[in-house]
Amino acid sequence: MDPAESAVVDVEVWQPPEYADPAIFDEQGVTVGTGPFAVPGTVTLPHGRGPHPAAVLLAGGGPFDRDGTAGPNKNLKDIAWGLASRGVAVLRFDKITCAHREQIAATPEFTPTEEYVPHAVAGIEILRGLPTVDNARVFVIGHSMGGKFAPRVAAAEPTVAGLVVLAGDTVPMQWSMVRVIKHLTQVDPATAEMLPTVEAATEHAKLVDSPELSPATPAEKLPFGMPAPYWLDMRAYDPVAVAATLDLPMLFLQGERDYQITIDGDLAGWRAGLADRPDVTIRVYAADDHMFFPGTGPSMPEDYAHPHHVDPEVVADIADWLTSRRPQEA
């Protein structure tokens, strides 16, 4: 779960970043998926006949809406509008945990695979059906936990042309939480007091790793109070191992000021598992935090309460990478 989701309140109105030009793209509402767990989404479509490259955008951990709303900030909307201004069609959608929060809370067998894969695949199908989209160049862009599950989406949907992973985690989430609590205890004790203690979080993490974890393990003994089936599915998924099986180009982006997903911990996992892959590109941004908001000094949870936009260099790099992929390469 992203601390950004719970650390802020909506205090100001989002304004478009300077790199977005709404005059050269349109937006239309879509329904992603079918049945009782369908969710609302938005397609951002550049003007012109195309064919345009396209991407499905996956939010991080937590019940995020399609824009990635955190206080006055909307990092996913920044990315969608920025890419559409550079000729890339983007589909983003409210996560099932946002659109159907109560129903999911009442479904103890719900898993992170169900949280991401079905709607991502449905979104890919929508994009591939649009007349101005190049159906051989539909990509998946995932932020944080969305980046972690991007390889699983590609493994489930063979038409995916490539992956863009922004601050995707490779360290098991239960141990990332321990690391984050330790960090906040030192730099932001007030926020740390609202979280479990390091000792409690460590015990929860150990239970996730333990052979004693079973579907019957009480949720209150586990991180975030999430039910055991969620953690069993998470434990069984190795994003780096799955990514290594994919014959796809991949772009990994990481902010140096990110304390939630780190260069030494998480990015190191991608680097080690995908070493010597000529189709893998890794870029690091010295000024950027977990949301890819540029700044200075240590990143703090309270930063998300102030207006920011995704680093224009990040948006430009993603757009250039996507538009440079030719169908035979993708």
N, C-alpha and C positions, 0 to 999 in steps of 0.2 A: 504494500500500500504506500502511496506517495504521501509523505508528510504535507506536501503542498495542498493536498485535497482537504485536509482538516485544519491547517494552520491559519487560514485566512478567511476573511469575510468579503462580500462583494461591496466595496466602498466607492468605486468610481466606475464610470462607463468606459468600455473598451473603445479605442479609436484605432483606425487602420494604420498599420506601419507605413512609412514613406515608400517602401519598396513594393507596395501593393497598389495596383491601378484598377479599380472596379469598373472603369469604362471599357476595359478590353476583355472582360469575361462576364459570364452570367452564372447565376445559381438557381438550382431547382431542387425541390424536395423530393425524396424518394423513400420508399419503405424497404428496409433491408431485412431479408429473411421472410419466413411465412409462419402462419399459425399464431398461437398466443404469445410467443416470445419474439415476434417481429419488432424491429425498432425503427424509429425515424432517423433519416439521414439527409445529407445535402451533397449534391454534386456541384462542384465548381468547374465550369467548362469554358476554356478559352474560346474567343471568337475565331471564326475562320473554319475552313473545310477540313483542316488537318491533313493527314491523320496525326493526332496528338498522342504522345506517350501519356500514361495515366498511372495513378497510384491510389491504393486504399490506405487510409491513414488509421493507425491503431494507437489508442490512448494508453497511458500508463496504468499502474495498479490503483484500484479505487473506483468508485462509481462516477466516473467522469462523463460529462456530456460530450457531444461531438466536437465542441470547440476547445476542450481541455480547460474549461473555466476554472480559474483559481484567483479569487478576488477580482481585481480589475483586469486580470490578464487572461488571454486566450491563446496559448501557444500553438494549439493545433489549427486555429483559424488563421493565425499569422502565417503558418506554413502553407496552408491550403491557398490563401489569397496570394502569397508570395510566389508559389509555384505556378498558379494559374496565370499570373501576370507575366510569367516566363514561358508560357506555352504548354504547361502540363495540366491535364485534367486530374482532379482529386475528388475522391469520395470519402467523406467522414461520417460517423454515425454515433448516436448515443449508445454507450455501452449497455448491455443487458442489465448490468447491476445498477445503472442509473434509471433506465426506462421501466424496469420491472423490479425495483428494489425490494418491495415487500414479498413478492412471489419467490424471488431468489433466496431471501432470508429464511423463507419457510421450506426450502428445498435442501435438506442437509447433504444430499448426494451430489450437489452441484460441484463441478470441477473447473479449474482454470482453463482446461482445453475447451470446455463448453462456453467459457467466458469469452474466448477469442476466435476459435476456428470457424464455427458455423457462419457467423455474421461476416467475417472477413472473406470467406469463400463466396458468400452471397453477394458481397460488394464487388468482388472481382467479376462475377457474372454480369452484374449491372453495367459495369464499365465496358466490358468486352462487347456488350450489345449496343453501345452508343455509336451512331454512324460516323461521328468525327473522331473517334478514338481508334488508335492502332491496336487491334486486339492481340497483336504479337508483342506488344510492349506495355503490359500492365504489371506494375510492381507493387510491392508491399513496403510501406514505411511504418516503422514501429518505434514509439518512444517508451523508454524504461521497460516496464513489464510487457508492453506491446512489442518492443524490440526483442525481448527474450522469446516471445512466442511467434515472432515472424517466421523463423525456420520451420516451426510446426505447421504453420499455415501453408508454406510452400511445399512441404512434404505431403500435405493433404490435397493440394491443388496443383497439378502439373503444368498448368498454363502460366503460372507466375514467371515473370521475366527476370526478376532479380529482387534483392532485398536492400533496404536502407535501414540501418539500426542506429538510433540515437540513444546513447546512454543505456544500452541494453545490459541487463545484469546476467552474470554468469556465476557469481557467488550465490549459494542457496539463500533464498529470501529470508529465512528465519535467522541466518547468521548475519545478513546485512542489517537486519533490525537491531541485533546486539551491537554491531559496529556503530550504527547511527546513534543509538542511545548513549554509548560511551562518548562519542564525539560531542553530542549536545550537552551531556553532563559537564563537560569542560568549557564549552564556549557559550552555551545558552541554558543555564540551569532552570530558568522559568519554564521553558518548553519541555525540558527533560522531566520536570515534575509531573507533567500531564501524561507521561508515558510509563510503561512498566519499568521497574528497576532493572538494572543490568543483571542482577541475580535471577529475577523472575524470568526475564527474556531468555537468559541462558538455559534455564531449566526447560522452558517451552521448546527451545531450539533442539536441545538434546533429545526430547521426546519425539520430535519429528524425525530425527535420525535413528531412533531406536527401533530394533525389531519388535518392540512391544506395541508400536503404533498399529492400530487396527481400525476398521470402520466404526467400532464401538467406543473408541477413545473419546471421552467427553471434550467438547469444543472449548470449554473454559480452561482446560489444561494446555491449550495449543495457542500459537501466536495469533494475535488479532481476534481470538475467539472464533476463528474459522473452523468448520467441521473437519473431522479426520479425512473424509474422502477427498477434500480439497488438497490436503497436504500429501496424501498418498499419490495423487496424480502429479502434483508438483515434484515430489521426490523422484518419481519415475522418469522425469523429463530432463534430459541433458541437452541444453540448447546448442552447445558447441559441437557435440557429437552429431546432432541432427544436421546442423549447418554443414559439417564436413562431408556429409553424404550428398549434398546438393550440388549439382553441376550448374551453378548460377553465379553471375557477378554479384558482389556484395560490397556495400559501402558502410563503414562503421565510423560514427562520429562521437566524440567525447569531449566534455568540458573539463578543464583542469581544476576549476573551482567547485566541482561537484563532490559533495561529501556523501551523497546517497549511493551513487554508483561511481566507483573509483577507477583510476588508471591502473594502480598497482594491483587491485583486486579483480575487478570485472573485465576491464579491457585486456588485461594480461591473459585472461582465459581465452578470449577470442584470438588474440595474437598467437598463443601457443597452439591452439587447436587448428588454426587455419594458416599456419606458417607455410611459406613457399607456394602459396596459391597466387598466381599472377592475376587472377580475376577478383582478388580481395584488395580493397583500398581502405586505409585507416587514416583519419584526420583528427587532430586534437586542437582545441581552441583554448588558448591560455586564459582568456577573460571570462569564459562562460561557466555558468552554474548548471544544475541539473536540468533546468527548463531551457537551457541554451540562451539565457538572458546574460548579456555581458555586464561586467561590473568590476569592482576592485575590492581587495581585502577578503577575509573569510566569508563564505556564503552562509547566510542565516535564514531560518524559516520565516522570520518577519519580513524578509525581502519580498516575498510573494504578495504581501499586502500593498505593495507600491507598484505603479504602472511600469511595465516593461514590454519590450517586443523581442522576439527571437532574433538573434544575431543575423544581420543581413548577409554576412559572409557564409553562414550556415545555409541559408535559403539559396543563395547563389550557387554554392557548391553542390547542393542536392540537385538543383535544376540543371546545372551543367552536366552532372554525371548522368542523370536520367535522359536528357535529350541527346547525349553523345552515344548512348547504347543503340546500336542498330539491331534490327530484328534477328539477323543471323548471329549476332553476338549475344543477344538476350536470350 
